[in-house]
Amino acid sequence: MTEQERGLIFLCSLLGPIPFVWFITAKFVYGINSETAHYLVPYLLKNTFNLWPLWVAIIAGAVIGLCGFIGFIIYDKGRVYKGPRFKRVLRGTKLVRASSLAEKTKERGHKQLTVAGVPVPTEYETLHFSIGGATGTGKSTIIKEAIYSSLKRGTDKRIVLDPNGEYVETFYRLGDVILSPYDKRSPGWSMFNEIRDDFDYDLYAVSIIQESKERSAEEWYRYGRLIYREVSKKLLTLKRSPTMEEVMHWCTIVENEKLKEFVKGTPAEALFIKGAERATGSARFVLGDKLAPHLKMPAGDFSLRDWLEDDKPGTLFITWQEQMKKSLNPLISCWLDIMFSSLLGMGKRDQRTLFFIDELESLEYLPNLQDLLTKGRKSGASVWAGYQTYSQLIERYGINIAETLLGSMRSGIVMGSSRLGKETLEQMSRALGEIEGEVEHKQGNPFQAGIGNRPRIETRTVRAVTPTEISELKNLTGYVYFPGDLPVGKFKTKHVQYTRKNPVPGIIMR
């Protein structure tokens, strides 16, 4: 629609009702027909303001026109797409209100998850969700709605990363698990509870000693995994129930000669040859950093793998207080990564297992996240990952893996972000797609006919939503998109106060 066409619609909506209402009134009050029209219409036009039904009709028409004019302005201002006005859209993203998108995604007979009031198509749940937005924009509100809709469905398993116990306070139910070194409701846990086969040592060594952000340091991390693996194996052959304290003792405290003797005959023995002291010292230093958080966890027989394999629905909350986060980060990341790899190893599953991970970039490197996103569909995995800035993801995972992670989350929420986060805004804008259409340019004087006034048609491709528009989004406002040819929906959600009969504390310190 061109600017001239819009102006014509504005004018018609304002003035059009006046002659229409006048004519209808004149026809029914004064009996205008084909036989009387030639003399009655001129007479009525001349005496309109002397005949009260006709001047009332003019006033009524003006009121109707004004209402229509205001309605058109409201509609025009409420358009989701704010870019150039196309004469004809050729292809690309369609922008609609969230209510229109919800009508397209609603499935009869299915209990669906919802985000910002929009039902998530069941087949897309396992294609994962990214939730991008700065602090305070409403990401936790979106996550709470998804958790609540999952609880109403009543068949899912949920793993919720829960700083300060906010989600525990809201959604905890009898039978759920709270996992935290400092919460007295938490069961005891040890890495040895997850070991079933010899190859599990290799698998979970990567979860405990996550890859280093710096390539130069990864060599020491790799040596640390080797020492940890062989010490753990040896301890399990000597004792029925070894502890992480014993692992820590052998890996970091005993002298090199004693450790060399302990791992004699294993691949780790090669680290103690003459001249390898620097490598051994660096590896043991890494182990001290990564194993220390495990000592905070009380002993017990809880197993993450057993919990996942149990078909009963329920929620596992991983909680901490914000001041604990830095020291517990390796342990929290370890738990999460163990569940990623364990779920992948379970093969085809009909039950949904939902991971709600806000601020993904604040965790340690998660080695098995990429595999879960790309291969976890058959296992029923559904990852909901929130992040603040694209640069933080790159810092943690590197640009290639960060691209892969976000690219594997095919559904998403885009909320407001800082104007200074240019790369984040650019990535979000690209995720919402582009529109290609024809723009009409009028040439010459529009009120004079002639060949010079022929319109010129230009094909243009523009962003459906620009980075600037994203930076200007208000809190609790954003866009939701799904795979395929579904349109992008603009939403405005609101904080929901979830109440419960019996309050549950977020954290009960030991």
C-alpha positions in Angstrom: 0.0 0.0 0.0 1.5 3.4 -1.0 1.3 6.6 1.0 -1.3 8.0 -1.5 -3.5 4.9 -1.1 -3.3 5.1 2.6 -4.3 8.8 2.5 -7.2 7.9 0.3 -8.4 5.3 2.8 -8.0 7.8 5.6 -10.1 10.3 3.7 -12.8 7.8 2.8 -13.1 6.4 6.3 -13.6 10.0 7.6 -15.9 11.5 5.0 -17.5 8.5 3.3 -20.2 7.8 5.9 -21.7 11.3 5.7 -23.3 11.1 2.2 -24.1 7.4 2.8 -26.1 8.1 5.9 -27.7 11.2 4.4 -28.9 9.2 1.3 -30.3 6.3 3.4 -32.2 8.8 5.6 -33.5 10.7 2.6 -34.6 7.5 0.9 -36.6 6.1 3.8 -37.9 9.3 5.3 -38.8 11.2 2.1 -39.4 8.3 -0.2 -36.8 8.8 -2.9 -37.2 6.4 -5.8 -36.5 6.2 -9.5 -39.5 8.4 -10.3 -39.0 11.1 -7.7 -35.2 11.3 -7.5 -34.8 13.8 -10.4 -36.7 16.6 -8.5 -36.6 15.4 -4.9 -32.8 15.0 -4.5 -32.0 18.6 -5.6 -34.7 19.9 -3.2 -33.5 17.9 -0.3 -29.8 18.9 -0.9 -30.8 22.5 -1.0 -32.9 22.3 2.2 -30.8 19.8 4.2 -30.1 22.1 7.1 -33.8 23.1 7.3 -35.0 19.4 7.6 -33.9 18.0 11.0 -33.8 14.3 9.9 -31.2 15.2 7.2 -29.0 17.4 9.4 -29.1 14.7 12.1 -28.1 12.2 9.4 -25.1 14.4 8.6 -24.1 14.6 12.3 -24.5 10.8 12.6 -22.5 10.2 9.5 -19.7 12.5 10.8 -19.6 10.6 14.1 -19.5 7.3 12.3 -16.7 8.6 10.0 -14.7 9.9 13.0 -15.0 6.5 14.7 -13.9 4.8 11.6 -11.0 7.2 11.2 -9.9 6.7 14.7 -10.2 2.9 14.3 -8.1 2.9 11.2 -5.4 5.0 12.9 -5.4 2.5 15.8 -5.2 -0.4 13.4 -2.4 1.3 11.4 -0.4 2.1 14.5 -0.9 -1.4 15.8 0.6 -3.1 12.7 3.3 -5.5 13.7 5.5 -4.9 10.7 6.9 -1.3 10.8 9.1 -1.3 7.7 8.5 0.0 4.2 5.0 -0.3 2.9 5.0 -2.9 0.1 2.7 -2.8 -2.9 3.0 -6.6 -3.0 4.9 -9.0 -0.7 6.7 -11.6 -2.7 8.1 -13.9 0.1 9.7 -14.0 3.5 8.6 -13.7 7.1 5.1 -12.9 8.0 4.6 -10.8 11.2 1.4 -11.2 13.1 0.0 -10.6 16.6 0.5 -13.4 19.0 -3.2 -14.1 19.1 -3.2 -14.8 15.4 -0.2 -17.1 15.7 -2.0 -18.9 18.6 -4.9 -19.7 16.3 -2.6 -21.4 13.9 -0.7 -23.5 16.5 -3.6 -24.7 18.6 -4.0 -28.4 18.3 -7.3 -30.0 19.3 -7.1 -32.8 21.8 -3.5 -32.1 22.8 -2.2 -30.5 26.0 0.4 -28.1 24.7 3.1 -26.1 26.3 2.6 -22.4 25.9 4.8 -19.3 25.7 3.3 -15.9 26.0 -0.1 -17.4 25.5 0.9 -19.1 22.2 0.6 -22.9 22.2 3.8 -24.7 21.1 3.2 -27.2 18.3 3.8 -30.6 19.8 6.1 -31.7 17.0 8.4 -28.7 17.6 8.9 -29.2 21.3 12.0 -31.4 20.7 13.5 -28.9 18.3 14.4 -26.8 21.4 13.9 -23.1 22.4 16.3 -20.2 22.7 15.1 -17.3 24.9 17.2 -14.2 24.3 16.9 -11.0 26.3 18.7 -8.7 28.7 18.2 -8.9 32.5 14.7 -7.9 33.6 13.0 -8.2 30.2 10.9 -11.2 31.3 12.7 -14.4 30.5 11.8 -16.0 33.8 8.2 -15.1 33.2 8.3 -17.0 29.9 10.0 -20.0 31.6 7.5 -20.1 34.4 4.6 -20.2 31.9 6.3 -23.1 30.1 6.8 -25.0 33.4 3.2 -24.4 34.5 1.8 -25.7 31.2 4.1 -28.7 31.4 2.8 -29.4 35.0 -0.8 -29.2 33.7 0.0 -31.8 31.0 1.1 -34.1 33.8 3.4 -36.5 31.9 6.8 -34.7 31.6 10.0 -34.8 33.4 11.6 -31.3 34.1 15.1 -30.3 35.1 15.0 -26.7 36.3 18.1 -24.6 37.1 16.8 -22.5 39.9 18.9 -19.6 41.4 17.7 -18.6 44.9 14.9 -21.3 44.8 12.3 -19.1 43.0 11.0 -22.0 41.0 10.9 -24.3 44.0 8.8 -21.8 45.8 6.3 -21.7 42.9 6.2 -25.2 41.5 7.6 -27.7 44.0 5.4 -30.8 44.5 5.7 -33.8 46.8 8.0 -36.3 45.1 10.1 -33.7 43.3 13.9 -33.6 43.9 15.8 -30.6 45.1 19.5 -31.1 44.4 21.9 -28.7 46.3 24.9 -29.1 48.6 23.4 -26.6 51.0 19.7 -27.5 51.0 18.8 -30.0 53.7 16.0 -31.4 51.6 18.6 -32.6 49.0 19.5 -36.2 48.7 23.1 -37.2 48.9 24.9 -37.8 45.7 28.3 -39.0 44.4 29.7 -39.5 40.9 30.2 -43.1 41.7 26.4 -43.5 41.7 26.4 -43.0 38.0 29.0 -45.6 37.1 27.7 -48.8 35.6 30.2 -49.7 32.9 33.9 -49.1 32.4 33.3 -46.6 29.6 31.3 -44.4 32.0 34.6 -43.3 33.6 35.6 -41.7 30.2 32.1 -40.3 29.6 31.7 -38.6 33.0 35.4 -37.5 33.3 34.5 -34.9 30.6 31.5 -33.8 32.6 33.6 -33.3 35.8 36.6 -31.7 34.1 34.9 -29.6 31.4 36.9 -28.4 28.5 39.0 -25.3 29.0 38.1 -22.0 27.2 41.8 -21.6 26.4 43.2 -24.1 24.0 46.7 -23.8 25.5 45.3 -25.0 28.9 43.2 -27.9 27.4 46.3 -30.2 27.5 46.4 -30.0 31.3 42.7 -30.6 31.5 43.1 -33.7 29.4 45.8 -35.0 31.7 43.6 -34.2 34.7 40.8 -36.3 33.2 43.2 -39.2 32.8 44.4 -39.0 36.4 40.8 -38.7 37.7 39.6 -41.6 35.6 42.3 -44.0 36.7 42.2 -43.0 40.4 38.4 -43.5 40.4 38.7 -46.9 38.7 41.3 -48.0 41.2 39.3 -46.9 44.2 36.3 -48.8 43.1 38.3 -52.0 42.9 39.5 -51.5 46.4 36.3 -50.3 48.1 32.7 -51.0 47.6 31.6 -47.4 48.2 34.5 -45.0 47.6 34.0 -41.3 48.2 34.8 -38.1 46.4 37.0 -37.1 49.4 39.2 -40.1 48.6 39.3 -39.2 45.0 40.3 -35.7 45.9 42.9 -37.0 48.3 44.7 -39.2 45.8 44.3 -36.7 42.9 45.5 -33.6 44.6 47.0 -34.1 48.1 49.3 -37.2 48.1 52.9 -36.8 46.9 53.7 -37.6 43.2 55.6 -40.8 44.1 52.6 -42.2 46.0 50.2 -41.3 43.3 52.5 -42.8 40.7 52.5 -46.1 42.7 48.7 -45.9 43.0 48.1 -45.7 39.2 50.9 -48.0 38.3 50.0 -50.2 35.3 47.4 -47.7 34.0 47.6 -45.1 31.2 48.1 -42.4 33.9 51.4 -43.8 34.8 53.0 -42.2 31.8 52.4 -38.7 33.4 55.0 -39.5 36.0 58.0 -40.2 33.8 61.0 -38.1 34.4 60.7 -34.6 32.9 56.8 -34.6 33.1 56.6 -32.9 36.5 55.2 -29.7 35.0 52.4 -31.5 33.2 51.6 -33.5 36.3 51.5 -30.5 38.5 49.3 -28.5 36.1 46.9 -31.5 35.8 46.6 -31.9 39.6 46.0 -28.1 40.0 43.1 -28.4 37.5 41.7 -31.4 39.5 41.8 -29.4 42.7 39.7 -26.7 41.2 37.1 -29.0 39.5 36.8 -31.6 42.3 36.5 -29.2 45.2 32.8 -28.4 44.7 32.0 -32.2 44.8 33.2 -32.3 48.4 30.4 -29.9 49.4 27.8 -32.5 48.4 26.8 -34.9 51.2 27.2 -38.7 50.6 24.1 -40.6 49.5 22.7 -43.0 46.9 20.7 -40.7 44.7 21.4 -41.3 41.0 20.6 -38.9 38.1 20.5 -41.8 35.7 18.0 -43.7 37.9 15.8 -40.6 38.2 15.8 -40.1 34.4 15.0 -43.8 33.7 12.0 -43.7 36.1 9.0 -43.0 33.9 7.2 -41.1 36.7 6.7 -37.4 35.8 8.3 -35.0 38.1 10.7 -32.1 38.5 14.4 -32.0 39.5 15.4 -28.5 40.8 19.1 -27.6 40.9 19.2 -24.8 43.4 21.8 -22.4 44.8 22.0 -18.9 46.2 23.6 -16.3 44.0 26.7 -15.9 46.2 27.3 -19.6 45.9 27.2 -19.7 42.1 30.9 -19.2 41.3 32.1 -22.0 43.7 29.3 -24.4 42.7 29.4 -23.8 38.9 31.6 -26.8 38.1 29.2 -29.1 40.1 26.0 -27.6 38.6 27.5 -27.9 35.1 28.6 -31.5 35.8 25.1 -32.6 36.9 23.6 -31.1 33.8 26.1 -32.6 31.4 25.7 -36.0 33.0 21.9 -35.9 32.4 22.5 -34.8 28.8 24.7 -37.8 28.0 22.6 -40.2 30.1 19.4 -39.2 28.3 21.1 -39.7 24.9 22.1 -43.2 26.0 18.5 -44.2 26.7 17.5 -44.4 23.1 14.0 -43.8 21.9 11.6 -42.4 24.5 8.0 -41.1 24.3 8.2 -39.1 27.5 9.3 -35.5 27.3 12.3 -34.4 29.4 12.4 -30.6 29.5 15.6 -28.7 30.5 15.0 -25.2 31.6 18.4 -23.4 31.6 18.4 -19.7 32.1 21.7 -17.8 31.5 23.3 -20.7 29.6 26.4 -18.6 29.1 27.1 -18.4 32.9 27.6 -22.2 33.2 30.8 -24.1 32.5 31.4 -25.5 29.0 28.8 -28.3 28.6 30.5 -31.0 26.3 27.3 -33.0 25.6 24.9 -30.0 25.0 25.6 -29.9 21.3 24.9 -33.7 20.9 21.7 -33.4 22.9 20.4 -30.5 20.7 21.3 -32.3 17.5 20.5 -35.9 18.4 18.2 -35.7 21.4 14.9 -35.6 19.6 14.3 -39.4 19.7 15.0 -39.4 23.4 12.3 -36.8 24.0 14.7 -34.0 25.0 13.5 -30.4 24.9 16.0 -27.7 25.9 14.8 -24.2 26.8 17.9 -22.1 27.1 18.0 -18.5 28.0 20.9 -16.2 27.2 21.7 -12.5 27.6 24.3 -11.7 25.0 25.7 -13.5 21.9 29.2 -12.5 22.8 29.1 -14.4 26.1 28.1 -17.6 24.3 31.0 -17.1 21.9 33.4 -16.5 24.9 32.3 -19.8 26.5 31.9 -22.0 23.4 33.7 -20.3 20.5 32.0 -18.8 17.5 31.4 -22.1 15.6 29.9 -24.1 18.4 27.9 -21.0 19.6 26.4 -20.8 16.1 25.7 -24.5 16.2 24.0 -24.3 19.5 21.7 -21.4 18.6 21.1 -22.9 15.1 20.0 -26.2 16.7 17.3 -24.4 18.8 14.8 -23.9 16.0 12.1 -22.2 18.0 12.8 -19.0 19.9 11.8 -16.0 21.9 13.4 -12.6 21.2 13.0 -9.9 23.9 14.7 -6.6 24.5 18.4 -6.1 24.5 20.9 -3.3 25.1 21.7 -0.9 22.2 25.4 -1.5 23.0 25.1 -5.3 22.3 25.2 -4.8 18.6 26.1 -8.4 17.7 23.4 -9.7 19.9 20.8 -7.4 18.3 22.0 -8.4 14.9 21.7 -12.1 15.6 18.2 -11.7 17.0 17.1 -9.6 14.0 18.5 -12.2 11.6 16.6 -15.0 13.5 13.3 -13.2 12.8 13.9 -13.3 9.1 13.5 -11.0 6.1 10.7 -9.8 3.8 11.0 -9.3 0.1 8.4 -7.2 -1.7 7.6 -4.5 -4.3 7.7 -0.9 -3.3 5.9 1.6 -5.6 7.4 5.0 -6.2 5.2 7.7 -7.7 6.9 10.2 -10.1 5.8 13.6 -11.1 2.7 15.5 -9.9 0.1 13.1 -8.6 -2.7 15.5 -9.5 -1.7 15.8 -13.2 -2.2 12.9 -15.6 0.5 12.0 -18.0 3.2 9.6 -18.9 5.6 11.1 -16.3 3.3 9.9 -13.5 3.7 6.2 -14.2 4.8 4.4 -10.9 8.2 2.9 -10.7 8.3 -0.6 -9.0 11.4 -1.5 -6.9 12.0 -4.9 -5.4 13.4 -4.6 -1.9 14.5 -7.1 0.8 14.4 -5.8 4.4 14.6 -7.2 7.9 11.2 -8.2 9.3 12.3 -6.6 12.6 15.4 -4.3 12.8 18.0 -4.4 15.6 16.8 -1.0 16.7 13.2 -2.2 17.1 14.5 -5.0 19.3 16.5 -2.6 21.4 13.3 -0.6 21.9 11.1 -3.4 23.1 9.6 -2.9 26.5 9.9 -5.4 29.3 7.6 -8.5 28.9 7.3 -7.7 25.1 8.9 -9.7 22.3 8.6 -12.0 19.4 8.0 -15.8 19.2 8.9 -17.9 16.2 8.7 -21.6 15.3 10.2 -23.7 12.5 8.6 -24.0 9.1 6.4 -21.5 7.4 4.5 -20.3 10.5 4.5 -16.5 11.0 6.4 -14.7 13.7 4.1 -13.5 16.5 4.6 -10.3 18.5 3.5 -10.7 22.1 3.0 -8.7 25.2 2.8 -10.9 28.3 2.4 -10.0 32.0 3.7 -11.2 35.3 1.6 -13.9 36.8 1.4 -14.3 40.6 1.3 -18.1 41.2 -0.2 -18.9 44.6 -0.2 -22.1 46.6 -2.1 -23.2 49.7 1.0 -24.3 51.6 4.1 -22.1 51.0 7.4 -23.9 50.2 10.7 -22.2 51.0 13.1 -21.7 48.1 16.1 -22.9 50.1 16.4 -24.5 53.6 20.0 -24.3 54.6 21.6 -27.3 56.2 
